[in-house]
Amino acid sequence: MAGLAFAVIAGLPLIAATSITAANAADNGVPSRALIILTSPSLQTQGMAMVLGNAMQAGGTPVNVLLCDKAGDLALANMQSPPLKPKNATPEQLMAKLIDGGASVSVCALYLPNSDHAKTDLRTGIDVATPPEMAALMTQAGSRVFSF
């Protein structure tokens, strides 16, 4: 019995160290999930948000993108922005790369009802977000929210 007690007590530092390591990872800027909220109508801001999303995804961070207000237009199948230098890629192309890599992209729940567009106008792979879903992502432990 004493051996069992010693084994349990000896294992406590390992359990505590594992918990601290996980907490430190989140505290040290290593999110377990990134949520990018994009509202800017600026082409360069939209492009940079997608570039950063792709960089986070390449680093192993799962990415969700929420497109609101004028940025919601990126979700429209007929939207085509001019390409941005230096890669000559549009925000839509960069967003498609995110989706191909496993990112979830949605328009705000308010976007379609306050526009002349319907869900059928959205690009393939883009959904309509719900407030409870987005609130859960925003408050999930280890989630980082980035707003552009």
Buried (B, 14 or more C-beta within 10 A) or exposed (E): EEEEEEEEEEEEEEEEEEEEEBEEEBEEEBBBBBBBBBBBEBBEBBBBBBBBBBEBBEEEBBBBBBBBBBBBBBBBEEBEBEBBEEEEBBBBBBBBBBBEEEBBBBBBBBBBEEBEBEEEBBBEBBEBBEEEBBEEBBEBEBBBBBEB
